[in-house]
């Protein structure tokens, strides 16, 4: 794409320390210049502003903004926003993530209703609802997910709902509570290969996440499950193929693979940029392993093109 690159300024030390206090003392890692295939359009236009206005009017958080997603300009121009519930502060400190970390505020009981109103205002056919990690809550936030799904269905009955949840740290009954609400797609990202978990995702455990996906499929065999990976953190192709096998063994239908982009000098260092040709090879391998749907491009993110991908996912199952 021929366009300018979004550059988010995280150079101010006070702002960085406020957003990521646990990373403030880490040594700086150089942020590599992005290749041409990572360039994206800057946010602009009437439709983008309308989406932003609706999000602000309902006092909501979106992963598009909080995680510094490179696709925000395209998605918000098409009125697609990924809702982030349970506040804007995460209780974990993943080395790759740009979401604010610290002690969250109290649970906002009105949030599900405001999300539902915004979804209806945006006219979304398909919406992705994700969240921060809330290890401080007894159920990890599972009930808030369930209430948000129910509120969206009440306000916009034609909208399909995809949830991208944390692992709930294996808390008893959490995944069961979410699946009782019957999301159309259940998504939980493994993010990286097992060898890199301690450095990249220290608050999580690979096999806990894998078991969560397996349990979601057990609870809703006719539903769709989904997971995502980043590349560029030092993983090998062979390790990625092993993760694909693990996901297929857990019954996962849809795999997304995208390029890791280092948010600041304090985040995990980028090992390398994978080429578009390498992504095409990963997609071919994943399809050969039996995934119903695969999205593998440098700019792929969990909720990128989620509405059209869901339509293709249903068609793929019907065809199979």
Secondary structure as the mmCIF struct_conf table of DSSP 4:
data_model
#
loop_
_struct_conf.conf_type_id
_struct_conf.id
_struct_conf.beg_label_comp_id
_struct_conf.beg_label_asym_id
_struct_conf.beg_label_seq_id
_struct_conf.end_label_comp_id
_struct_conf.end_label_asym_id
_struct_conf.end_label_seq_id
BEND BEND1 UNK A 3 UNK A 3
HELX_LH_PP_P HELX_LH_PP_P1 UNK A 4 UNK A 6
HELX_RH_AL_P HELX_RH_AL_P1 UNK A 13 UNK A 19
HELX_RH_3T_P HELX_RH_3T_P1 UNK A 21 UNK A 23
TURN_TY1_P TURN_TY1_P1 UNK A 24 UNK A 25
BEND BEND2 UNK A 26 UNK A 26
HELX_LH_PP_P HELX_LH_PP_P2 UNK A 27 UNK A 28
HELX_LH_PP_P HELX_LH_PP_P3 UNK A 30 UNK A 35
HELX_RH_3T_P HELX_RH_3T_P2 UNK A 36 UNK A 38
HELX_LH_PP_P HELX_LH_PP_P4 UNK A 41 UNK A 42
BEND BEND3 UNK A 43 UNK A 43
BEND BEND4 UNK A 45 UNK A 45
HELX_RH_AL_P HELX_RH_AL_P2 UNK A 46 UNK A 57
TURN_TY1_P TURN_TY1_P2 UNK A 58 UNK A 59
STRN STRN1 UNK A 61 UNK A 62
HELX_RH_AL_P HELX_RH_AL_P3 UNK A 63 UNK A 66
TURN_TY1_P TURN_TY1_P3 UNK A 67 UNK A 68
TURN_TY1_P TURN_TY1_P4 UNK A 70 UNK A 71
HELX_RH_AL_P HELX_RH_AL_P4 UNK A 72 UNK A 77
TURN_TY1_P TURN_TY1_P5 UNK A 78 UNK A 79
STRN STRN2 UNK A 83 UNK A 85
BEND BEND5 UNK A 86 UNK A 86
BEND BEND6 UNK A 88 UNK A 88
STRN STRN3 UNK A 90 UNK A 90
BEND BEND7 UNK A 91 UNK A 92
TURN_TY1_P TURN_TY1_P6 UNK A 95 UNK A 96
BEND BEND8 UNK A 99 UNK A 99
STRN STRN4 UNK A 101 UNK A 101
BEND BEND9 UNK A 102 UNK A 102
TURN_TY1_P TURN_TY1_P7 UNK A 109 UNK A 110
HELX_RH_AL_P HELX_RH_AL_P5 UNK A 111 UNK A 122
TURN_TY1_P TURN_TY1_P8 UNK A 123 UNK A 123
BEND BEND10 UNK A 125 UNK A 125
STRN STRN5 UNK A 126 UNK A 131
TURN_TY1_P TURN_TY1_P9 UNK A 135 UNK A 136
BEND BEND11 UNK A 137 UNK A 137
TURN_TY1_P TURN_TY1_P10 UNK A 138 UNK A 141
HELX_RH_AL_P HELX_RH_AL_P6 UNK A 142 UNK A 155
TURN_TY1_P TURN_TY1_P11 UNK A 157 UNK A 158
STRN STRN6 UNK A 160 UNK A 164
HELX_RH_3T_P HELX_RH_3T_P3 UNK A 168 UNK A 170
TURN_TY1_P TURN_TY1_P12 UNK A 172 UNK A 173
HELX_RH_AL_P HELX_RH_AL_P7 UNK A 174 UNK A 180
TURN_TY1_P TURN_TY1_P13 UNK A 181 UNK A 181
BEND BEND12 UNK A 184 UNK A 184
STRN STRN7 UNK A 185 UNK A 187
STRN STRN8 UNK A 191 UNK A 191
BEND BEND13 UNK A 192 UNK A 192
HELX_RH_3T_P HELX_RH_3T_P4 UNK A 194 UNK A 196
HELX_RH_AL_P HELX_RH_AL_P8 UNK A 197 UNK A 200
TURN_TY1_P TURN_TY1_P14 UNK A 202 UNK A 203
HELX_RH_AL_P HELX_RH_AL_P9 UNK A 206 UNK A 219
TURN_TY1_P TURN_TY1_P15 UNK A 220 UNK A 222
BEND BEND14 UNK A 223 UNK A 223
STRN STRN9 UNK A 224 UNK A 231
BEND BEND15 UNK A 232 UNK A 234
HELX_RH_AL_P HELX_RH_AL_P10 UNK A 237 UNK A 249
TURN_TY1_P TURN_TY1_P16 UNK A 250 UNK A 251
STRN STRN10 UNK A 254 UNK A 259
BEND BEND16 UNK A 264 UNK A 264
TURN_TY1_P TURN_TY1_P17 UNK A 265 UNK A 266
BEND BEND17 UNK A 267 UNK A 267
HELX_LH_PP_P HELX_LH_PP_P5 UNK A 268 UNK A 270
HELX_LH_PP_P HELX_LH_PP_P6 UNK A 273 UNK A 275
HELX_RH_AL_P HELX_RH_AL_P11 UNK A 276 UNK A 288
TURN_TY1_P TURN_TY1_P18 UNK A 289 UNK A 290
BEND BEND18 UNK A 292 UNK A 292
STRN STRN11 UNK A 293 UNK A 296
BEND BEND19 UNK A 297 UNK A 297
TURN_TY1_P TURN_TY1_P19 UNK A 298 UNK A 299
TURN_TY1_P TURN_TY1_P20 UNK A 302 UNK A 305
HELX_RH_AL_P HELX_RH_AL_P12 UNK A 306 UNK A 319
#
